[in-house]
Amino acid sequence: MGPYGERLSYDEKGLTLTFPDQEVKLEIGGRLHIDAGAAGFSRPGLPEAFPDNVAVRRSWIEPTLTIGRDWVIAFQYDFSDPLQPINDAFVAWKGLPDTILTLGNMKVPFSLEWLQSNNNTLFTERSLANAFVPDRRFGVAVGQHGQAWTAVAGVFGNAASNGIAGDGVAVAARATWAPILEEHETLHFGLAGIYRRRSRSDGDFSFSTQAEASLFARSFVDTGDLPDVARASRIGAEFAYRKGSWLLQAEYIHAETEQFAGPSGTAPVLGFQGGYVEAGLVLNGEGRGYSLVPQGGTTYATFKGVLVPDAQRVSRGGIGVFELAARYSAIDLDARGLRGGAERDVTVGLSWYPEPNLRLIANYIHGRVRPGDTQSNAIGSAPFSVDTVVTRLQIYW
């Protein structure tokens, strides 16, 4: 104990400084994700898959300040991302019953997969359908919850790293319901939507995906820049069921863009879609728990990570905890004469958790790609398949 009654401790949650008399707690966490991999194509003549076979995917520092019972200030900074280093940067107020009001840079409330921490996703990367999910944005959101339901809505501009302005103004909302919510069994349903209105000065708009491995030099399917997008909307449906050590999860997302009306008065509308189905099995441990309410922000109703009991820690004579996972995901970026391409991926993965703060992941991904017109100069227009192996060393606290 320090001269002002403060207490400094360190555990699997990181470094914590507590001032009990003032009801103030500062937690300093972080994460380091290092990826390595290789890929091969079925068609010769394609450019090199990875510019680097080893890369730092994330290098975050994450201080969180809690003041009393009502205030949370969270900040995340990624040293490995020079373009958008600011992730969460918000102030949350919890002064009303079952309500969280948040102001700042946060995740837009859309997609179960996106709202889950990247420490806890089943695979190294989220599915192909994540191409339709906007990154963190600056805005204001309010969330409420009951014993088995959540609802959150907000208004958002651009990301804090991009200066907040630009890319229009979006309204987003998500609601979830868990008709089964028990310690070892959870049934989850969710529905979310985003509507973004843009001006002509906001620039071009696009959808693309990097085939579920961030090491790839380019996207295989890409709409390219869509000029004069006046409105962009998405709607997503979620399903998840957890029974003991099993977890089954699926989502479908439909996205539309509408251009400004031309001289004829018509406004072309383009529709795109994607989704995934995935399953995980913890081989020698408890299944993933369900977190209904976050500390702050919009990450309601998500599944947590895998726990490593003390008896199973390698440092204490155990073998750690193992988890198997499989996923099928798809995306279609063709619409009304626009050929952005389509892709189907099948992924299998194995995760090993030797300690509470350490995870090693190995994923094998088989993808089948039909390139679009925007990528034909780089990878041609003929369909091909790609086989990828990605591993990750993940340290988080």
N, C-alpha and C positions, 0 to 999 in steps of 0.2 A: 504494500500500500504506500502511495506517495504522500507528499506533504499536504496535498489538498484532498486527500481521501480517494484519489484515483487508483484504479487497479488495472494492471496490464497483464493480458493473458494471450496465449497462442494455442490454437487447436486446429482441427480440420477446417474450420470456417475462416481461418486467417488470424490476423492480429487484431485484438480488441482492446480498446481503452475505454474504461467505464468510470463515470463520476456518479456514484450512487446518490449522493446528496442532491445533485442537480438533475437527476434522472436523465443524464446524457450518456450516449454510447456511440463511440466511433469504431466502426469495423473496416479494416483495410484488407480487401481480398484481391484476387487476380487470377489470371489464367494464361497458360502458354500452350498453344497447339502447334506441333511441328509435323508436317506431312511429308511423306516420301512415296514415290510410286513409279509406275511404268505403264505404257499403253501400246497396243498394237492394232493396226487397221487391216481389214479384209481386202481392201483395194490398194494396189501399189500406187506410188506417185503422190500420195497425200503429204502435206508438210509435217514437220516434226510436231508430235503431240504436246510435249512439255518443254518449255524453255529451260526449266530447271526441274530436276527430279526430286529435289529436296527444297522445301520452302517453309518459312514461318507463316502459318495460317492466321494465327491470332497471338497478340502479346499485350494483354490488358492489365491495367491497374484499376481497381474498383473500390474506392472509399464510399462508405454509407454512414451518414450521421443520423441518429435517432434522438429526438428531443421529446422527452415525456412520452405520452401515449399517442399524441396527435400528429406529430411532425416527422417526416422522413425526407432527407436530402440525399439523392443518389447520383453518382457520377461514374462513368466508364470511359476510359481513354485507351485507344488501340495504337500502340507505337509502331505496329507493322503496316498500318494503312495511312499513307500520306495524303490521300484524297478526302477520306471521311473518317478521321480519327475519333470523333466524338460519337459515342453510342448513347447510353442513357445519361441524361443530364436534367433531372427534374426535382421539383419540390412537391411532396404529397401531403395532404391534410386529411386526417381521419377523425375530425371532431364530431361528426354526425353518426348516429348508429348505423352500422352495416354499410357505410359509404366511404369511398375514397375519391377525393378530388385531386387531380394531378395537373401541374403546369410545367411544361418544358419539353425536352427532346425525349421521345419514348417510342415504343413499338405501336404502330397503328393496330387497333384491335381487330385482327383478321387472321384466320388460319390457326388451328391447333398446333400444327407442326412448327409454324413460325414463332408462336408465342412461347413454346418450350425452349428452355435454355439450350444453346449449342453445346453445353457440357453434357446434356442429358438426351440428345437425339440418339436414335438407334444406330445411325450410320455417321460417317464422317461429314457428309453433306445432306442437306434436305433434298426433297424429291424434285423432279423436273417441274412440277406444278408450282413450286415456290417462285418461278419466274414471274408469276402474276401478283406476288405479294410485295407491296412497297416496303422499303427499308424504314428505319426510324424517321420520324418527322417531328417537327416542333408544333405543339398545339396544347389544347386543354381538353381533359377527359374526365368524366365522372362515371364511377362504377358502383353498383350495388349488388348485394348478394343475400340469399336466404340460406336455409339449411342444405339445399341441393341445387340451387339455381344461381346464375350470375347474369348480369346485364351491364354492359359498358358502352358508352358512346362518346364521341369527341369530334372536334374540329381541328384540322391540321393544315399547315402550310408546307414549306420545304424543310429539308434537314438542316439542323443547326450548323453543320460543317459547310453547307452551301449558302448560308446567310439568311435562312428562314424564308425570304421572299422568293418568288418564282415558282413555277410548276403548278400554279393555281391554288385553289382552296378546296379541301376535301372534307366531307362528312362521313364518318365511319361508325359502325355499331356492330356489336356481337352479343349474342345471348346463348346461354348453355343451360342444360338441364340434365341432372343425373338421377333418373328414377331408381337406380340401385346405387347406393353409396354406403358401402360397408368397408370394414378394415381390409378384407381380402377379396372383395368383389366390387367392381365399378362398371356401370353402364352410362355412357356419355353421349349426348347429342348436342350439336351446336349449329348455329346459323349466323352468318356474318355478311356484311355488305359494305362497299365503299362507293361513294359517288364524288368524283373530282371534276370541278369546273375550272377551265383554263382560259387564258386570254391569248391573243395572237402573239404577244411578246414573250410568252413562256417557252418558246422553242419547240423542238421536235420531241417526239414521244416514241418509245419502242418497248418490245418484249424480247427477251433472249434468255438462254440458259447454257451453262457450261458443263452439261452432261454429268452432273453429280460428282465432279472432281474439280476442285479449284485450281489444280496444277495445269489444266489445259490452257493453251495459249489463246484459244478462241472459242466462241460458241459455235455449235453445229447447226442449230436452228435459231433464226433471228428474223424478226419482222423488218429490220432496218429502221431508219428514221421515218416516222409517220408524221408528215407535216400537217399543220393547221388542225391539230386535235383540239376540239372545243370541250368535249366531255369524255371522261374515261370512267367506267364503272366495273365493279366486280361483285360477284355473289358466290359464297362458298358454303358448302354443307359438310358437317363433320360427324364422324361416328367413331366410337372407341369402346372396347369392352376388355376389362381386365379381370381375370380369374386366377387368383393365386400368383404363380410365377409367369403366367401367360399374359400377353398383351396383344390385342388386335386393334388396328387403327386405320382409318380410311378418310379421304377427303375428295371432293369434286369441286372445281372452280371454273366458273364461266366468266369471261372478261369481254367487254365491248368498248370500242372507241367510236366516237362520232366526230366528224370533221365540221368545221364551220361551213355554213351553207354557201354554195357556189352561185354563179350568176343565174342559174336556172332555179334557184331557190331550194334545191335538194341538198341534203346533208348525208353523205355516205356513212353507213354504219358497218363496222367490221367486228365479227365475233370470233373469239378464240376459246379454247378449253384445255383442261388438263386435270390430272388427278393421280392418286396412288392408293395402294393397299399394302400394308406392311404388318408384320407380326414379329414379336420378340419372345424369347423364352429364357428366363434366368435358370441356369442349370442346377446350381447348388446354393441358392439363396432365396431371399424373399423377392416378390415382384415389386414393380415400381408403384410407389404410392401416388395418391391423387391430391393435388394442391388446389383448393377451391379459391383461396384469396391470397393475393400477393402483398408484399410490404407496401408497395406503391406502384403506380403505373397501370398498365392495362393487361397484364399477364394473368388473367383469371383462368381457373379451370384447366390446368395442365397436369401432365404426369411428371413426377420427379425422377431423380436418378436412382441408380442401383446402390443399395447400402452394403457396406462391407463390415460385418460384425467383427469384434475384436478377436474372437477365436479363429477367424479365417484370414486374418491379416498375415501376409508373408513374414513380416517382421516379428511375428509372435508364433511362428511355427506352422501357420496355415498355408493354403494353396491359393488364396484369393477367391474371387467369385467370377464365374464365366457366364456369358450371355450370347445366345445365338439369335440371328435376325435375318429376315428375308423381306424383299420389297419388289413390287411391280409398279412402275410409274410411267406415265405417258403425257405427251403434250402435243397439241396440234395448232400450228401458227399459220394455217392456210385459211383465207377468207376472201370471198368475192373477188377473185382474180389476183389477190395478193398471195404469193407463195413464200411463206416464211419458213416452211419445212415442218416435219413431224419427227418425233423420236419416241422410242419405246425402250425402257431400261429394265433389266432384271438384276437385282443386287442381292448378294448374300454376305453376311458379316459375322465376325466373331470379336467380342470384346472381352478383355481380361482386366479385372479390377484387383490388383494385388494389395492396394492400400486405399483408404478412403479418399485420398487426394491424387490418386494416380490411375490412369486408364490407358490401355494399349488397344488399338483397334486395327483390324485387318478387314478390308472390303474387296470383293470381286464384283465387277460391274460388266455385264454384257449389254451393249446398246445396239439398236438397229436404227439407222438414221436415213431419212429422206431429205436431203438438203433443199433449202429454198433458193430463190433467185438471188437473194442478197449475199449468199455465201458461195455462189457458184464460181466466182473468180479465184477463191482461195482453195476450195475443196471439191470443185466440180459439181455437177448436177446429178450424177448417178448415185443410187443408194449404196450404202456400205454398212458394215458392222464394225464395232470397236470393242475391244476387251481391255479392261483397265483393272489394275491392282493398286490399291491405295492403303497405306498404313499411317497411323497417327500415334504420336506420343502426346498424351494430354495430361497436363499438370494443372490443378485448379485448387484454390483455397479461399 
